[in-house]
Amino acid sequence: MGVKGRDMLLWLFWGVTIMSLACLLGGYVRPGYFFFTGQVILAVILFYWRYLTRKTAARMSSNLGLKAVGLVPLRRGWVGFLIWLSGHRLEGRWIKAYEVHLLPRAKKTSLTLFLEEMAADLEFLKARMPGCLFMWETSAPLPASIREYVRGQAERGMAIWEKGQWFPGPPGAGKDIKKSKCRYGCVIVSEK
């Protein structure tokens, strides 16, 4: 489900936590224990999700030889839900969907080297994975060639490129995104 899936689960976790506390403090013990059990189950799912997602993204990135970006596989229904939530429609069809992330090791390099590696990785993905959909939410600058490609695809109805976020991040989910410069979107890489 990607990071947005984690954010949705965290919102649910905090909502269940508030319900559990309200029930227990209000003297409603049985519903309080019910919500507490839900809270524990969500905590286990979040921990397990983090472990699986990181492992999958690291393996996929190393297999493809990516230096600056990592890919997290997404389910078709989740992608459709996020696109619907944004109020947009995509005209094209995609085979697989991935969430694009900046790798931590890439953030530690100089800005020029980081941008060169990111541009090379994104161009590689564009050439190597036609028919795939790539989603992102970032405040990092995209390389000019990729911005131009996304704009061209947006004119054809095969991309989204907007200011803001897919939906607000939950409390307790630290992100290093500057909200004033954040952009979200997705693009279907057309087959050549």
C-alpha positions in Angstrom: 0.0 0.0 0.0 3.0 2.3 0.1 3.5 5.2 2.5 0.0 6.6 1.9 -1.3 3.2 3.0 0.8 3.5 6.2 -0.6 7.0 6.7 -4.2 5.7 6.4 -3.4 3.0 8.9 -1.9 5.5 11.3 -5.0 7.7 11.0 -7.1 4.6 11.8 -4.7 3.7 14.7 -5.1 7.2 16.3 -8.8 7.1 15.9 -9.1 3.7 17.5 -6.8 4.9 20.3 -9.0 7.9 21.0 -12.1 5.6 21.0 -10.4 3.2 23.4 -9.4 5.9 25.8 -12.8 7.5 25.7 -14.6 4.2 26.4 -12.2 3.2 29.2 -12.3 6.6 30.9 -16.1 6.8 30.5 -16.6 3.5 32.3 -17.5 1.4 29.2 -15.0 -1.4 29.8 -16.1 -3.9 27.2 -16.1 -1.5 24.2 -12.9 -0.1 25.6 -11.2 -3.5 25.5 -12.6 -4.1 22.0 -11.0 -0.9 20.7 -7.8 -1.7 22.6 -7.6 -5.1 20.8 -8.1 -3.3 17.5 -5.3 -0.9 18.5 -2.9 -3.8 19.2 -3.8 -5.5 15.9 -3.2 -2.2 14.0 0.2 -1.8 15.8 1.2 -5.3 14.7 0.1 -4.7 11.1 2.0 -1.4 11.0 5.2 -3.0 12.3 4.9 -5.9 9.9 4.1 -3.6 7.0 7.2 -1.5 7.7 9.4 -4.6 7.7 7.9 -6.0 4.5 7.8 -2.8 2.6 11.4 -1.8 3.3 12.7 -5.3 2.5 10.8 -5.3 -0.8 11.8 -1.8 -1.8 15.5 -2.4 -1.0 15.5 -5.7 -3.0 13.8 -4.2 -6.0 16.1 -1.1 -6.0 19.3 -3.2 -5.8 18.0 -5.6 -8.5 17.4 -2.7 -10.9 20.7 -1.0 -10.0 19.0 2.2 -8.8 21.1 4.7 -6.9 18.8 7.5 -5.8 15.2 6.2 -5.9 13.4 3.1 -4.6 10.2 1.5 -5.7 7.4 0.1 -3.6 4.9 -2.0 -5.4 1.2 -0.9 -5.1 -2.1 -2.7 -5.5 -4.3 -1.6 -8.4 -7.3 -0.9 -6.1 -5.3 1.3 -3.8 -3.9 3.3 -6.7 -7.5 3.8 -8.0 -8.6 4.9 -4.6 -5.9 7.5 -4.3 -6.5 8.9 -7.8 -10.3 9.0 -7.1 -9.5 10.8 -3.8 -7.5 13.4 -5.6 -10.5 14.2 -7.9 -8.7 13.3 -11.1 -9.1 10.6 -13.8 -6.4 8.9 -15.8 -7.2 7.9 -19.4 -4.5 5.2 -19.8 -4.2 1.7 -18.5 -1.2 0.4 -16.6 0.2 -3.0 -15.9 1.9 -2.4 -12.6 2.0 0.5 -10.1 4.9 1.6 -8.0 5.4 4.4 -5.4 8.7 6.2 -6.0 10.8 7.0 -2.9 14.2 8.8 -2.5 16.7 6.4 -0.9 18.3 7.6 2.3 21.8 7.1 1.0 21.0 9.4 -1.9 20.0 12.2 0.4 23.4 12.2 2.0 25.2 13.1 -1.2 25.7 16.6 -2.7 22.7 18.2 -4.4 24.2 18.1 -7.9 25.2 14.5 -7.6 21.8 13.6 -6.1 20.0 15.3 -9.0 22.2 13.6 -11.6 21.6 10.1 -10.0 17.9 10.8 -9.6 17.6 11.9 -13.3 19.5 8.8 -14.4 17.4 6.5 -12.3 14.1 8.0 -13.5 15.2 8.0 -17.2 16.2 4.3 -16.7 12.8 3.5 -15.2 11.0 5.3 -18.0 12.9 3.3 -20.7 12.9 0.0 -18.8 9.3 -0.2 -17.5 6.8 0.9 -20.1 3.1 0.5 -19.2 3.8 1.0 -15.5 2.3 3.7 -13.3 4.6 5.6 -10.9 3.3 7.7 -8.0 5.1 10.2 -5.8 4.7 12.9 -3.2 7.8 15.0 -2.7 9.2 18.4 -2.1 12.5 17.4 -3.9 12.9 19.0 -7.4 12.3 16.7 -10.3 14.8 16.8 -13.2 13.7 19.0 -16.1 13.4 16.0 -18.6 11.1 14.2 -16.2 9.0 17.3 -15.5 8.6 17.8 -19.3 7.6 14.2 -19.8 5.0 14.4 -17.0 3.5 17.6 -18.4 3.2 16.0 -21.8 1.6 12.9 -20.4 -0.8 15.2 -18.3 -2.0 16.8 -21.5 -2.8 13.3 -22.8 -4.7 12.5 -19.6 -2.0 10.0 -18.5 -0.5 11.9 -15.6 -1.3 14.0 -12.5 1.0 16.8 -11.3 -0.5 19.0 -8.5 0.7 21.1 -5.6 -0.1 19.6 -2.2 -0.4 16.1 -0.8 -2.5 13.0 -1.6 -4.0 13.5 1.9 -2.6 15.0 5.1 -0.1 13.0 7.0 -1.2 11.6 10.4 0.4 12.6 13.8 3.4 10.6 14.6 4.5 10.0 11.0 7.6 12.1 10.7 8.4 13.1 7.1 11.2 15.3 5.7 8.8 17.0 3.2 8.5 20.8 3.1 4.7 21.1 2.9 4.9 24.5 1.1 6.9 23.0 -1.8 5.2 19.5 -1.8 3.8 18.1 -5.1 2.1 14.9 -5.7 1.2 13.0 -8.8 1.5 9.9 -10.9 2.4 9.1 -14.5 1.7 6.2 -16.8 4.8 5.5 -18.8 3.7 5.0 -22.4 5.0 2.2 -24.4 7.2 3.2 -27.3 
